[in-house]
Amino acid sequence: MKKSVFLGTLAATTLFAGIAAAQSTLETVKARGELNCGVNTGLVGFAAPDANGNWQGFDVAVCKAVAAAVLGDASKVVYIPTTSADRFEQLTSGKIDFLVRNSTWTYSRDNDLKMDFVGVNYYDGQGFMVRKDLGVSSAKELDGATVCIQTGTTTELNLADYFKANNMTYTAVPVETNAEGEQQYIAGACDAYTTDASGLAATRAAFADPENHIILPEIISKEPLGPAVRHGDNQWGDIIRWTLNALIAAEEYGVTSANIDELATSSQNPEVQRLLGSSDDLGAMMGLDKEWAKRAIKASGNYGEIFEATIGSATPIGLARGLNAQWTQGGLLYAPPFR
């Protein structure tokens, strides 16, 4: 009997400790008054400072949305650049509150590195970029090539698998950041640069002569990119997860930065009413107020607005929606119900 009581007490203690830990990041962020958001060191379209030092991009918009939801002000963000090698340590050590930096959700990262990926904000895949004058039109023609590749990424393993499967050899030229990879590639240190296809498009767009570089047609992996939080930080994970879902759901239901105030008072769609806090108080379940999602959407717009403004077809990055279209438009984007 005493053993049962002890085990019960231990279980309760563990439970309460877990609850306290789950609340800690939200409390810390509120007390600090700023959100420490881990982003790329500089990838145009996704996360990079502009000429005035203001961070802009697809991932940056997620940081702003979370800051708006939690702190009521989208500008209350400290952008902390992370490399492919140190990004996870910065998260697990608490230097950043969450990571949104072209990071692929994988089994080992979810389990062995003790992180929780809270969703996918970009469905991607690994590709290759080469100079036109190399005379290559397929990745299967890269036998014996030198390839620039960021260390500490899934691309290293994917590259090895792809060349082995196709009975080809290559020489890796390791780099730590996209900027270094770009410099090495431009300097001719490698024949090809490999990373996520979206990253290749962003990198090429920054070149002085983007027309002289091509992204080969092969996509050799699945790269679901998404925000990550520390393992076991459940309340904070829910906040990041549902902020991302709010941006996705807003696009599906036609809620934009331009009409959101009107729809908050006039929409007859129960899902929109719950999303915008016009009915029900969903925010209370996460320790936020009822208009958290409304503020998150107003920060930079819904998912579609963010996509088109930062990396879409009308930008220098020029990415089509593809898999990142709404499920109603043949894509994979799908937000669970707000109820």
ROMIBA-750413 format. One record per residue: y, z, x of N, C-alpha, C, O in turn. Coordinates in steps of 0.02 Angstrom, whole numbers, plus 50000, padded with zeros to 5 digits. Each point is the difference from the previous one (the first is absolute). Example, Ala and Ser with C-alpha at 12.3 -4.5 7.8 and 13.67 -1.06 7.14 Angstrom:
REM ROMIBA-750413
497165039050660500595000049955500605000050045499995003350052
500544993149930500595000350042500555003749961500555000850025
END
This chain:
REM ROMIBA-750413
499405000050041500605000049959500635000050043500474996349987
499525008050066500585000350044500124993250034500564997950009
498884998850008500064993450032500334995149952500424996050021
499405004349915500294995549951500755001449992500404995449995
499785011150005500705001749994500394997450060500554997349994
499145003650066500334997750061500114992549999500544997650017
498944998749962500054992849997500524997949949500384995250011
499645008449933500494998449949500705001250026500454996049987
499645009650048500655001650028500214994850052500574997950003
498945000150039500134995150052500204993349969500474996750022
499175001549925500154993649967500705000249970500384995250003
499785010649966500675000749970500544999750053500524996849990
499355006650066500495000050054500114992950026500574998050013
498884998449996500044993150024500394995749950500414995850019
499465005349916500344996249948500745001250002500404995349999
499805011150004500715001750000500344997550063500584997949999
499065002350058500274997550063500134992549994500504997450024
499024999249943500084992849990500594998349957500364995350013
499735008849934500574998949955500665000950038500474996149992
499555009350049500615001350038500154994250047500574997950007
498914999650027500094994550046500234993749964500414996250026
499325002849912500184994149962500745000249981500324994749994
499965011249997500695000749980500484999850059500604998949990
499155002150069500435001150058500464994150016500595001150017
499174992849979500424994450019500584999249951500564998850021
499315001749915500534999649951500525005450011500604998649999
499175007450012500475005550013500404998950064500605001250002
499064996450049500334998750064500544994649993500555000850026
499284993849940500474994549991500615002349960500574998450017
499315005449929500555002449959500455004750040500614999649995
499085004950044500395004750040500414996450054500575001850014
499134993150016500334996150052500554995749972500514998850032
499394998749906500504995749969499964992850023500444996049983
499055002450055499904993250025499254998550003499595004550008
500254989149986499314997750004499904996850068500364995350017
499155007050021499834996950064499464994849987499425001649989
500794992050014499554994649981499794996150062500434997450036
498925002249977499744996450058499954992649985499664997949954
500694998050085500034992849989499844996350065499875003150052
500154990449945499884995850059500575000850049500565001849981
499324996850082500535000150050500504994449989500565000250026
499244994849936500454994549985499624993749983499774996450044
500155002349891499674993949977500424997349943500005002649944
500374992150071500474997149952499664998749933499464997149997
500875004949950499734999149933499625006149975500005001349940
499705002350105499615006049981500385006450017500085004449957
500134996350105500395005950020500354998550065499674999450052
500995000049946500394998750060500735001649985500244998949945
500125003850105500725001249990500394993650003499854995550039
500675004049918500424994050002500535000850054499975004650041
500514990949959500515000050053500425006450000500295001850050
499735001549893500395006249994499565006250008500245005749992
499124993250025499565005750010499685002749937499665005150001
500454991449943499715002249936499304996949992499924993950007
499595010349979499314997649994499924996149935500245002149947
499424992350057499884995649944499284997750000499684999950052
500054998349889499344997049998499565002449944500165004649963
499284992150031499505001249948499735007250003499975003349948
499854999050111499755006950007500575005049994499905005549973
500684992750051500585004449995500165001649927500205005549983
499704989549973500135001049929499565005549970500205003549954
499184997150072499565005349976500275006850022499985004849961
500274995650100500315006250024500585002049954500065005749980
500374989450004500585001449958499795002249930500315004549971
499164992450003499765001849933499765007249998500145003749953
499494998450099499755006950003500585004950007500005005249968
500484993150074500585004450009500385000849934500235005549983
499844989049981500345000349935499625004349951500295003949962
499054995350038499585003849953500025007550016500055004049954
499904997850109499935007050020500675003450010500095005849979
500394990750052500645003150018500584997749957500565002650006
499324992449952500534997549957500494995550035500524998249971
499334999750090500464995950039499604995550047499685002550046
500354991049943499614995250040500234999750072499644997450043
500955005149972500264999750068499775005850043500125000050061
499565004949910499805006050037499334998850037499515003549990
500504991550053499404998250039500174999750074500504997050020
499085006050020500034999150073499414995450018499425001849990
500754992350035499484995150017499765001450072500394999650047
498985001849959499715001750065499534994450022499464999149971
500744997150080499584994550024499345002650028500005004950038
499464991849945499345001850026499664993850027500074994549973
499565006350081499634994450028499295000049971499805004849967
499844989850046499314999749976499585005450033499495002249972
500715000150088499615005050036500165007249979499565004250000
501074997149980500185007049986500125001649926500135005749982
499834989249974500175001049929499595005449966500285003949961
499074996350052499575004849965500105007150026499975004949962
500164995850103500145006550029500655002849972500065005949987
500434989650005500645002349972499915002549928500355004649979
499194992449985499865002349932499625006650000500215004849968
499234995450067499585006049998500355006150032499855005749981
500604993150065500365005650032500585002549959500285005350015
499904991149933500555002149957500684997550021500515002049971
499524993650079500644997350022500304995549946500614999349995
498964997649965500244995949944499675002749936499465002950003
500884996049941499745002549936499494995349969499535002149967
500564991550045499484995149982500124993650040500544998950027
498954997149976500014993950040499974993949955499574999549957
500904995950053499964993749964500194994650050500584997950006
498904999950032500124995850058499434995050011499625000850048
500314994349910499504994750012499345003050025499714997550048
500055007749919499395003450022499434998549951500085000749940
499354997450088499434998049959499595006049978499845004350041
500004996049897499585005249971499284998450020499724995049978
499985009450062499304999150021499615006449990500295005449991
499074994150012499565005849991500135005350053500095005949983
499924992150080500085005050054500685003350000500065005950014
500464990349969500665003049997500055005049942500325005250006
499354993249939500015004349942499615006550013500195005349976
499274994250062499565005750011500075003250069500175005950005
499714990250046500005002950068500705002250022500065005250032
500454991049950500695001850019500335004749950500575002050010
499074999649936500245004949951500674998049969500475003849998
499544990049977500594997649964499794997849931499424998349988
501055001749966499884997349933500464994149989500615000750001
499104993549989500394994149980500085000449924499515000749963
501114998950015500145001349929500044993749958500145000449940
499754993950090500034993749963500114994250048500025000950061
500054993249911500124994050039500674997049979500104998449941
500355000950106500634996749983500034992850025500464996349984
499035001750056499964992950020499284998350019499725003050046
500004992149918499334997650017500074994450051500314994949987
499405006350072500114995450056499344998150032499465002049976
500574994250078499424998050038500234997850069500574997750008
499005002950041500194998450069499984992550013499554996549977
500965001150060500034993050016500204998950073500035004750039
500124989149978500194998250068500614995549998500074995749956
500375005250093500584995650008499974996850069499855003450050
500294990149954500014996450063500604995350002500304998549948
499864999150111500524995050006499724993249978499424998550011
501004997649958499784993449977499744995850058499524996349993
500825004350064499814995750056499345002050033499774996750046
499925008849930499345001850024499484995049974499454999350028
500734997449917499554994949973499405002849963499494996749995
500585009449979499455003349965500175000349925500565001749981
498954996749977500115000249928499535004949964500045000849939
499525002450100499515004749971499865005550050500004998950061
499895007149913499835005650044499344998850036499885002950053
499704992849920499364998650032500074995550062499514998450033
501114999649981500144996150060500295004450056500244997450050
499745009249941500315004650047499515002750053500145004950033
499294991949975499525002350050500325000250069500294995050022
499665010750012500295000750067500745001750001500305000450054
500005000749887500725001249996500175007150022499585004549999
501054996450020500285006750010500355001949935500364995949970
499545010350008500255002049934500395006650006499735005050023
500894995049956500415006049998499795004149939499964997449944
499925009150066499765004249946500255007250008499985002750055
500255000249890500245006950002499415004850006499514999449964
500565005450081499475005050010500015005149943500515001149967
498925002050022499945005249949500024997349929500205003649954
499594990250038500024996949933499314997349981499564999350042
500364999349894499384997049976499934992950027499454997350002
501104999650018499974993150024499584999450064499714994750012
500265010550028499594999750060499274998949984499674995750029
500085008349923499304999349981499874993549963499494996750011
500985001449945499924993749963499984994050048499604995449990
500835004850061500024994650048499344999350037499724994650007
500025011150015499365000050036499444997349956499584996150022
500415006249915499484997849953500034992549988499494996649999
501135000949991500084993049983499784995450057499654995149988
500565006650072499814995850057499255000450015499694995050018
500035010949973499285000850011499614996049948499524996550017
500695003949920499664996549946500034992450009499554996449979
500985001350053500084992750010499834997850071500154994450021
499515010150016499764998550068500564997450045499924995150036
500645008549961500584998250041500195005950044499815005749987
500584992950065500255005250044500775000049999500314995149981
499985010650038500735000550003500185005350051499585004150020
501044995950000500265005350043500575003449964500494996849981
499445009750008500515003849963500595001750045499925001850058
500684997549914500625002250033500275005749957500334998749950
499545007650068500195005649957500755001349999500334999750052
499935001849889500715001849991500025006149954499545001149961
501005002850043500055006049959500404999049937499885003349949
500604992150052500444998949942500044992649985499824995850040
500425002749899500094993149981500524996750044499944994150018
500585009650000500534997250043499724998050067500174994750027
499395009550000499694998350064499544994049993499974995650043
499665004249901499564994349988500394993549995499794994850026
500785005549940500434994249992500254997750069500004994050015
500225010750026500264998350066499464996850044500124995050033
499285008049966499464997450041499794993049977499874995650040
500105003649895499814993549972500514994650018499834994650022
500815007049968500544995350015500014998350075500144994450019
499715010750022500014999050073499404996050024499984998150059
499545000549897499424996150019499435004050030499554997350031
500495009449960499475004350027499354999349962499475001950024
500564995349915499404999049960500064993449962500544997749985
498884999450000499984993849961500125001249926500294995949965
499485009950012500055001649929500205007249990499885004350043
500434997049901500165006949980499635001349935500034995949954
499625009750043499635001649939500225006749972500075004950037
500044995249898500155006149963499934998149926499764994649984
500465009849971499994998349929500414993749988500524999050033
499264996949921500354993749987500735001149980500444996150017
499685009349946500695001549981500425001650061500584998050005
499125005650042500355001750062500154993850042500524999550031
499014995849969500114993750035500594996149970500414997250036
499615002749897500554996549966500675003250017500504996650010
499515010149991500625003650016500204998850072500594999150015
498925000950030500144998950071500274992950011500504999150035
499164996049935500224993150009500714998949972500394996250029
499775007149917500664999149969500565002350047500574997749994
499275006850052500515002650046500094995650061500465001050040
499104994149969500044995550058500614995449994500234998449945
500024999450113500554995250000499764993149977500394996049974
498955002750035499724993549982499365001049959499464997950022
500585005149920499395001449960499594993749984499405000449990
500944993950008499654993849982499514997850055499574995749988
500495007250071499564998150055499385004550005499624999650048
500285004649902499435004650001499654999549932500324999649948
499025000650053499624999449938499525005849992499735002750049
500174999349889499505005149984499374996249979500014996249951
499465004950084499384996449986499715002049932500145005549976
499474990249993499785001149931499505005649990499945002749946
499694999150107499475005049991500285007149989500455002250036
499295001149914500125007249989499335003450013499524998749963
500455005550088499355002450024499825007049977499495002850022
500925000349936499855006849979500355001849935500434996249976
499385009449996500375003049944500425005650029499755004450035
500904995649951500455005150025500425002849943500574998049990
499155006849972500405003249948500485005050032499805005250026
500844993149973500515004250032500305004849949500154998149943
499935008150077500285004849953500265006350031499875001450058
500505002549903500275006450023499445005150010499494999949964
500605004550085499515005250014500335006850006500575000550023
499065004749956500235006950007499465003950036499454997550011
500705008750006499505004250032499445001849951500135001149940
499264999350085499415001649961500085006949967500195004950033
499674995549903500015006449964500675001949973500065005149965
500464991050049500675001549975500074996849930500384995349991
499245007449962499894996549937500634998949958500104994549973
500325010650020500604999149960500454994750030500274995749964
499835004650101500424995050033499694993149995500354995049989
498995004650018499664993649992500114997149931500104994049993
499885010249956500124997749932500704997349992500114994949967
500385008350064500694997849995500094993050031500314995749970
499415003450089500064993450032499624994849960500244994449990
499155007349989499584995449962500344997649936500034994049986
500245010749976500284998249935500704997050006500224996649954
500125004750101500634996550012499864992650011500344995749973
499165002850069499804993150010499764996949934500194994349985
499425009349977499764997549936500584998649952499984995349961
500545008950043500584999049956500344993450015500214996549954
499845001750110500314993650018499594994149975500274995049977
499065005750028499564994749978500014999449923500044994549973
499925011249993499995000049927500664997349972500014996549949
500545005250084500654997849976500034992349997500264997249952
499474999650100500004992749999499584997449942500214995449964
499215007550026499564997749946500345000549932499934995649958
500445009850031500315001249935500724997449995500345001449951
499884994850100500664996849996500585004850011500554998549978
499325007150055500545004850015500304998150067499645000150051
501004998349951500334998050061500585004650017500195004349959
500094994950100500575004150019500604998549956500465004149993
499554989949976500564998149958499955002649929500505001649969
498884998950004499945002049929499715007049990499895002049944
499995001650110499645006349994500375005149958499685003749961
500984996750045500385004949960499964998449926499945004449957
500104989150027499964997949930499305001449972499945002649945
499544995750093499325001049976499835007449994499585001949959
500745002350081499865007249996500195002849932499735005249979
500734991549987500215002449934499774995649942499975002249943
499864991450073499854995449945499284997549996499794997549949
499825003250105499334997250000499565003449947500005006149991
499614989749974499535002549950499295000350029499535001849965
500404996450099499345000250033499865007250022500365002650042
499135000549930499855007050018499885001050075500185005250028
499524989850005499885000550072500665000150039500075003850048
500404992049931500664999950033500365006549987500335002750044
499624999949895500335006349984499745005750044500395004050024
498954996249985499715005250043500204999050073500155004750036
499844988949987500164998450068500715002250017500135002750054
500344996149901500705001350014500235006949978500595001750006
498955002349968500175006849981500365000549933500295005249984
499694989449977500325000249933499585004049951500265002849952
499094997650062499555004249961499515003150048499854997150052
499905008749932499555003750044500365002050065500534997450017
499175007350018500285002250064499444999750052499725005150020
500134988750002499464999150047500175002950069499555002050037
501084998349979500205002550065499805007250012499865001950057
500125002149890499855007150007499305001150029499885005050033
499674990349955499325000750026499984999650076499525002250032
501014994849999500024999350073500545004350032500114999650060
500225004449899500555004150026500664996450004500455002150037
499624992449925500624996249998500295000149930499685002549954
500934994950038500304999849934499774993849962499624995950027
500605003349912499734994749957500264993050018499714995149978
500845004450059500284993550017499864997850071500344995750027
499155007350004499834998350070499854992650009500244996850047
499375000449906499804992950006500594995449987500064994750031
500375007249923500594996049986500434999450062500244994550016
499855011050020500404999850061499654995850054500334996350037
499015004449967499624996250050500084992549990500094996250048
499895001649889500064992949984500714997550013500104994450024
500395009749959500704998150009500184999350074500474996450018
499175007050026500185000250071500034993050030500494998350034
499004997649954499984993250028499734994949950499934994150017
499925008149922499714995549951499255001049994499715004250034
499984991949922499275000549991499654996450058500324997150043
499015003149956499624997050055500194992850011500094997950058
499964998249889500164992950007500694998950029500104995650042
500395008449936500674999450027500015001550075500324996550039
499325008749980499965001950071499684994450041500244998250053
499204999249922499644994750035500454994050012500064997650056
500265000049891500404994050006500615000950044500224995450033
500065010649966500615001350039499865000850075500454998950041
498945003149976499865001750070499554995050036500124998450058
499354999349908499514995750034499804993949959499574996250021
500745002849921499804994749954500174993050023500264998950054
499584996349903500054992950017500714997850016500104995150036
500405008449938500694998150012500295003250063500574998650019
499045005750015500235003250061499744996250061499574995649993
500695005850066499734996750060499265001350012499664996150033
500085009549940499295001650008499584995149960499494997550024
500735001049915499714994749959499305001249974499614995349995
500225010949988499335001549975499954998949925500435002049961
499034994750019499854999249929499675006449975499735003850040
500294997449895499715006149973499245000350011499745005250019
499914989349968499284999750013499635005949970500075001449940
499535002150101499625005749976500465005749976499785004449964
500854995450057500465005349983500394998749935500505003249986
499254992049976500274998949933499705005249952499485002950014
500854998049930499735004549949499324997449976499864994150002
499735010549975499344998249975500044995149941499544996049989
501015004249975500104995449944500194993050024500014995249961
500145004250104500194993650029499494997650052500164995850042
499245006949955499474997850045499975003750066499614998250044
500795007149964499995003950061499595006449993499635000849952
500455003750097499625006250000500405006249982499735005549995
500924993749994500425005849984499855002749931499984996449951
499915010250047499795003149938500165007450004499715003650041
500744998849917500165007149999499615003549944499994997449944
499705008350070499675003749947500515002149946500605000150013
499165001649928500455001749946500425006350014499775004850030
500854995049946500435005950002499935003649933500354998649952
499185006050046499905003849939499655006650017499865004049955
END
